Amino acid sequence: MMTLIYLDGLNGINYHRLMTPFLRLKEEEGLQIHFFEDFNEMKEWDLSQIKNLVVSRRCSVSDHKEFKKFLKNNDIKLILDNDDYWNLPKDNPAYEHYKKKEGPNITNTIKIADEIWSPSSYLITMMKKINPGAVYRLIPNTVYEKEQQWADQQKDASPDFKVRFGYLGANGHQKDLDEMGMTFEDYELYSMNLMDYADRLKAKYRINPVDITQYAQLYKFFDVSLSPLKKSVFNRCKSELKVVEAGYTKTAIIASSVTPYKEVIIHNETGILCKSQSDWRREIKDMNMTKAWRLANNLYEYVKEHYDLSTLNKERLKGLS
């Protein structure tokens, strides 16, 4: 029997939640899968050979109730994989788009899903309010360590033994940056060249966005990853992926002491947690290469034990059986 996977483009969510794990399941477990981009394609297939339909965030269909009837009539299980909260903060550039289109699309898909996977336990509690009858599975985000971009992680030596900091936030994180309450003109900071981040932080270096299949290479530029997050419902629904990425690239991390980071980082052992702007200023100032190496190596051992893709895929297999 075949599992269909709706893949609406190669973005970060699809890469981490669909492409990478399902390609590993195909290789390691012999799972029969087929990626597709248009729901109209389903009309051309022998649906008696389809067992599961997996979608990320939402089904792009005009009538979700009718689509649910179509799936039920053909005995196809709908599995929603969602790590995306549908109510964005008003300062997020995608706020209006989500309010008018993506948000309703996501919630309508939640309503018709038979099973829902998510890396966030808090997001699961939010989705249960919309669809209490679905089966829910907590499946953390991770990376495939043997993939070339993650395996090839030899960092260049930092000049003068200075600690290099890095910020790789996507769009819409201005308010999160304010949590640090500082600028970095006196430090070696590599900032993602999006929005006004580099100027806001007074970063010395700018990192241009790259294809998701090359994303891990950005971690080679720095020794310590910065992950500030303000306390909010939207951020509480996020996953700890930034911690996992730092771990597999042997990069130390300094993060806000909020969900989802405070549940997985052991302060001063696998990373640094900051509760205030004074914490951020102190921890940045006190960071040195010896400490960064210790934190990075400890974090690497932690993610290897707790975020192994093959192990996490066993939970996916339960839902597909």
C-alpha positions in Angstrom: 0.0 0.0 0.0 1.1 3.5 -0.8 1.5 6.6 1.3 0.9 9.9 -0.5 2.8 13.0 0.7 1.6 16.5 -0.3 4.6 18.6 -0.9 3.8 22.2 -1.8 7.4 23.4 -2.4 10.8 22.9 -0.9 10.7 25.1 2.3 12.1 24.5 5.8 8.9 22.9 7.2 8.5 20.4 4.3 12.2 19.6 4.3 12.4 18.8 8.0 8.9 17.3 8.5 8.2 15.5 5.2 11.1 15.1 2.7 13.9 14.1 5.0 12.0 11.7 7.3 10.0 10.0 4.6 13.0 9.5 2.3 14.7 7.8 5.3 11.6 5.6 5.8 11.7 4.6 2.2 15.4 3.7 2.4 15.5 2.1 5.8 12.0 0.5 6.1 11.0 0.0 2.4 8.0 2.3 2.8 6.2 3.0 -0.5 5.8 6.7 -0.8 4.8 9.2 -3.5 5.3 13.0 -3.3 2.8 15.1 -5.2 2.0 18.9 -5.5 -1.6 19.1 -6.7 -4.6 17.4 -5.2 -6.2 17.0 -8.6 -3.6 14.4 -9.3 -5.4 12.0 -7.0 -8.2 11.6 -9.6 -5.8 9.8 -11.8 -4.6 7.1 -9.4 -6.0 3.8 -8.3 -7.1 4.9 -4.8 -7.5 1.4 -3.6 -3.7 1.3 -3.4 -3.5 4.4 -1.2 -3.5 3.9 2.5 -2.4 7.3 4.0 -2.3 10.9 2.9 0.2 13.1 4.8 0.0 16.8 4.5 2.1 19.6 6.1 0.0 22.3 7.8 -3.0 22.2 5.5 -4.8 20.7 2.6 -5.1 23.2 -0.3 -8.7 22.3 -1.3 -11.7 24.4 -1.9 -14.1 22.4 0.3 -12.5 20.6 3.3 -15.8 18.8 4.3 -16.2 17.3 0.8 -12.6 16.4 0.6 -13.0 14.5 3.9 -16.0 12.6 2.4 -13.8 11.7 -0.6 -11.1 10.3 1.6 -13.4 8.4 3.8 -15.2 6.8 0.8 -11.8 5.6 -0.4 -10.7 4.4 3.0 -7.7 6.8 3.0 -6.4 8.1 6.4 -5.6 11.8 6.5 -2.5 12.6 8.6 -1.8 16.3 9.3 1.8 17.1 10.2 1.7 20.6 11.8 4.3 22.7 13.6 2.6 26.0 12.5 0.4 28.1 14.8 -2.3 29.8 12.8 -2.6 33.1 14.7 0.5 35.1 13.9 1.5 38.3 15.8 0.4 41.5 14.1 4.0 42.6 13.6 4.7 39.4 11.5 5.0 40.2 7.8 2.6 37.3 7.0 -0.1 38.4 9.5 -2.7 39.5 6.9 -2.1 36.5 4.7 -2.5 34.1 7.6 -5.5 35.9 8.9 -7.4 35.8 5.6 -6.1 32.5 4.0 -3.6 30.3 5.7 -5.1 30.4 9.2 -8.6 29.2 8.1 -7.0 26.7 5.8 -4.9 25.2 8.7 -7.8 25.1 11.2 -10.2 23.5 8.5 -7.5 20.8 7.9 -7.2 20.2 11.6 -11.0 19.6 11.8 -10.9 16.9 9.2 -7.6 15.1 10.1 -7.7 11.5 11.4 -4.3 11.8 12.9 -2.1 14.8 13.8 1.6 14.9 14.3 3.5 17.9 15.8 6.8 18.7 17.4 5.2 20.9 20.0 3.2 19.5 23.0 1.7 23.0 23.5 0.6 23.2 19.9 -1.1 19.8 20.3 -3.1 21.1 23.2 -4.3 24.0 21.0 -5.2 21.7 18.2 -7.1 19.3 20.5 -9.6 22.2 21.1 -10.4 22.1 17.4 -10.4 18.4 16.9 -10.5 16.4 20.1 -11.2 13.1 18.3 -8.0 12.9 16.3 -5.1 10.7 17.3 -2.1 12.9 18.3 1.6 12.1 18.1 4.5 14.2 19.5 7.3 13.9 17.0 10.2 16.3 17.5 12.0 18.1 14.7 15.4 16.9 13.8 17.9 16.6 11.0 19.6 13.7 9.2 23.1 13.7 10.6 24.5 11.7 7.7 23.2 14.1 5.1 26.2 15.9 3.6 25.3 19.4 4.7 25.1 18.3 8.3 28.0 15.8 8.2 30.4 18.3 6.7 30.7 20.6 9.8 34.4 21.4 10.2 34.4 25.0 11.4 37.1 27.4 10.2 39.4 28.6 13.0 38.3 31.9 14.4 40.8 34.7 14.1 42.6 35.7 17.2 40.7 33.1 19.1 37.7 35.4 19.3 34.2 33.9 19.9 32.0 34.3 16.8 28.3 34.7 17.4 25.6 34.0 14.9 21.9 34.8 14.4 19.9 32.9 11.8 16.4 34.0 12.4 13.8 34.0 9.6 11.4 36.9 8.8 9.3 38.4 11.5 11.6 38.3 14.6 12.2 42.0 15.4 10.4 41.8 18.7 12.4 38.7 19.6 15.7 40.4 19.0 14.6 43.1 21.4 14.7 40.5 24.2 18.5 40.7 24.1 18.5 44.4 24.7 21.9 44.9 23.2 23.9 45.5 20.0 27.1 43.7 18.9 29.4 46.4 17.5 32.1 45.2 20.0 31.6 41.5 19.1 32.1 39.2 16.1 28.5 38.8 15.0 27.2 37.1 11.8 23.6 38.0 11.2 21.1 36.6 8.7 20.7 39.3 6.0 16.9 39.6 6.3 14.7 42.6 7.2 16.7 45.0 9.3 18.4 42.4 11.5 22.0 43.2 10.8 21.5 46.9 11.2 19.4 46.5 14.3 22.1 44.3 15.9 25.0 46.3 14.5 26.4 43.1 13.2 29.9 43.1 11.5 29.0 40.4 9.0 25.9 39.5 7.0 24.9 36.0 6.0 22.7 35.8 2.9 19.9 33.2 2.9 20.7 29.9 1.1 18.7 27.0 -0.2 17.4 24.7 2.6 19.6 21.9 1.3 22.6 24.1 2.1 21.4 25.7 5.3 23.6 23.8 7.7 26.7 25.3 6.1 25.8 28.7 7.6 26.7 27.4 11.0 30.4 27.1 9.9 30.7 30.9 10.2 30.2 31.1 14.0 30.8 29.3 17.3 27.7 30.4 19.3 24.2 30.5 18.0 21.8 33.2 19.5 18.2 32.3 19.8 16.2 35.0 21.5 12.4 34.6 21.8 9.9 36.7 23.6 7.3 34.9 25.7 4.1 34.5 23.7 1.5 31.9 22.7 2.9 32.0 19.1 6.5 31.3 20.2 5.3 28.7 22.7 4.0 26.7 19.8 7.4 26.6 18.2 9.8 23.6 18.3 13.3 23.3 19.6 14.8 22.9 16.1 17.3 25.7 16.7 18.7 23.7 19.6 18.9 20.5 17.4 20.6 22.4 14.6 23.2 23.9 17.0 23.9 20.5 18.5 24.4 18.6 15.2 26.8 21.4 14.0 28.7 21.4 17.3 27.7 25.0 17.9 27.0 26.4 21.4 23.7 28.1 22.0 22.4 31.0 24.1 18.6 31.1 24.2 15.8 32.8 26.0 14.5 30.8 29.0 11.1 30.2 27.4 9.2 27.3 25.9 10.4 25.5 23.7 14.0 26.0 24.8 13.9 25.8 28.6 12.5 22.3 28.4 15.5 20.9 26.5 18.5 23.1 27.4 20.3 22.3 30.7 21.7 25.7 31.7 25.5 25.9 31.6 25.7 22.3 30.5 24.2 22.0 27.1 23.6 25.7 26.5 22.8 29.0 28.2 19.3 30.2 29.2 18.6 33.9 29.6 15.7 35.3 31.6 16.5 39.0 31.2 18.4 41.5 29.2 21.0 41.7 31.9 21.4 37.9 31.5 22.0 38.3 27.8 24.6 41.0 28.2 26.4 39.1 30.9 26.4 35.7 29.1 27.6 37.3 25.8 30.4 39.1 27.6 31.5 36.1 29.6 31.5 33.6 26.7 34.9 32.3 25.6 36.1 29.6 23.2 36.8 27.1 26.0 33.2 27.5 27.3 31.7 27.5 23.8 33.5 24.2 22.9 32.3 22.5 26.2 28.7 23.6 25.6 28.8 22.6 22.0 30.2 19.1 22.6 27.8 18.5 25.4 24.9 19.6 23.2 26.1 17.4 20.4 26.0 14.3 22.6 22.6 15.3 23.9 20.9 15.7 20.5 22.5 12.5 19.2 20.9 10.6 22.0 17.5 12.3 22.0 17.0 13.4 18.4 18.1 10.5 16.2 15.9 10.5 13.1 15.6 6.7 12.7 14.4 6.5 16.3 11.9 9.3 15.9 10.6 7.7 12.6 9.4 4.7 14.6 6.6 6.9 15.9 5.7 7.9 12.3 5.6 4.2 11.4 3.0 3.6 14.1 0.7 6.2 12.5 1.2 4.8 9.1 0.5 1.2 10.0 
